[in-house]
Amino acid sequence: MQYLIIAYDYDDALERRLKARDEHVKAARELMAKGKIITAGALIEDDKMVGSSLFVDFENDEELDAWLENEPYVQNKVWNLEEIQIVPVKLLPKN
């Protein structure tokens, strides 16, 4: 199932984001190679990273939840899970 995820950071998370970024990007690239993350990018406000947006494709909610539990930005208290938006979507195929 495909989902749009909009994850804003905690207000004080910029330093934690920068520390966890390499691990986050590495894990994201691995999931992109497997087709689990379709595309992703940082949300920018006033020239600062303040969150993330992702289109993902997981088998079900349980697989999505398992990924979130192990996501470096979740484990390092970057993404504010109380305000995360997860919306099922159906993306237009590339071909």
Number of C-alpha atoms within 10 A of each C-alpha: 14 19 21 20 18 20 24 22 24 18 11 11 20 16 10 16 23 14 14 19 15 12 13 16 15 12 14 20 16 12 16 16 10 11 13 20 19 19 14 18 12 15 16 11 9 6 7 10 17 21 24 18 17 18 21 21 23 16 10 10 12 10 13 18 12 10 15 14 12 12 17 22 26 19 12 14 16 26 25 16 14 9 12 15 13 15 12 14 14 12 12 6 5 4 3
